[in-house]
Amino acid sequence: MEKKMIAIVNIRKAMERIRERVIRTPILACEDLESLGIGKIYFKPENFQRTGSFKVRGAMNKILSLTDEDRKKGVIAASSGNHGLGVAYAAKELGVAATIVMPLNAPRIKREKTEALGGKVILHGYTSVERYEKVYELIEKKGYTLIHSYDDEELMAGQGTLGLEIMENQRKVDRVIVPMGGGGLISGVASAVKGIDPSVEVIGVETEAVPRFTVSLSKGEPTIVPMGETFADGLRVVEPGRISYQVVSSIVDHVLTVNEREIREAVQLIYLKGKLVVEPSAAVGLAAVLQGKIKGKPTDHNVFVISGGNVDQKKILEIFS
């Protein structure tokens, strides 16, 4: 099968488009975690990003790539939280009306932040499949332009700017570890990393409560999985995207699953050792280390993508109780 990836030239174009509109987040060394035995550990903290997650990168690039006519129609997105925030922020900055379909159990902090940014929030269903059914219904009725949360090449190119920054800012990179929901983030990041240095290992990590990529890769096609209970609300996607499945199956070196206990412990460790408050979805990479699923040499340089930090007080208390 021919390899599928987002062209590095398109990721560089995305960088030029969004450069003045997003934050170029730093890479932070965490020496206190080197005792885990996989080498040097660095965090790429997208919780420092505008709206508190990486999602604004892809949303901004996608909306900027639209025609004036499409922007005038208004945009719509399905989101468990962070993508909705990213779309609402980008739309506000660009003078575009935005509607966001969120699950009935969306974290309150994400819902309220989206509304504060001017996004019109509609609560519907619990799964990504249900959310997209509502989105397509509203597109049919209202003519909105879809900003897909993960399965769109312009969006992936925007997310890929994160990977471009890693490769430009970090002198040595042996391994990049990325949380996986629908696959848009890892598709962009892996394409940027492999487009610059194919020898760098890219590892995707998902919760075993919703193992959509693990199951899909074993079956050889995108597959819907049951929605399990998980702390990692940002990873509640039951099916990989068509494009993201092709990219992941082509260029991602390993896809791992982690359990809820290690996700909780990883959030605690990132706070205690890395001094960062992150949401559970952002901690799955470190959780894989805690489960012994990522191995490395003392000389290795490992960059963990910290995808976001939008976690409400109730969940923080639950994690640290």
HELIX and SHEET records of a PDB file:
HELIX    1   1 ILE A    8  ILE A   18  1                                  11    
HELIX    2   2 GLU A   31  LEU A   36  5                                   6    
HELIX    3   3 GLU A   46  PHE A   48  5                                   3    
HELIX    4   4 ARG A   50  GLY A   52  5                                   3    
HELIX    5   5 LYS A   55  SER A   65  1                                  11    
HELIX    6   6 ASP A   68  LYS A   72  1                                   5    
HELIX    7   7 ASN A   82  LEU A   94  1                                  13    
HELIX    8   8 ARG A  108  ALA A  116  1                                   9    
HELIX    9   9 SER A  128  LYS A  142  1                                  15    
HELIX   10  10 GLU A  153  ASN A  169  1                                  17    
HELIX   11  11 GLY A  184  ILE A  196  1                                  13    
HELIX   12  12 ARG A  212  LYS A  219  1                                   8    
HELIX   13  13 ASP A  233  LEU A  235  5                                   3    
HELIX   14  14 ARG A  242  ILE A  251  1                                  10    
HELIX   15  15 GLU A  260  GLY A  274  1                                  15    
HELIX   16  16 PRO A  280  ALA A  283  5                                   4    
HELIX   17  17 VAL A  284  LEU A  290  1                                   7    
HELIX   18  18 GLN A  313  PHE A  320  1                                   8    
SHEET    1   A 6 LEU A  28  ALA A  29  0                                        
SHEET    2   A 6 LYS A  40  PRO A  45 -1                                        
SHEET    3   A 6 HIS A 301  ILE A 306  1                                        
SHEET    4   A 6 ARG A 175  PRO A 179  1                                        
SHEET    5   A 6 GLU A 201  THR A 207  1                                        
SHEET    6   A 6 HIS A 254  VAL A 258  1                                        
SHEET    1   B 4 LYS A 120  LEU A 123  0                                        
SHEET    2   B 4 ALA A  98  MET A 102  1                                        
SHEET    3   B 4 VAL A  75  ALA A  78  1                                        
SHEET    4   B 4 THR A 145  LEU A 146  1                                        
END                                                                             
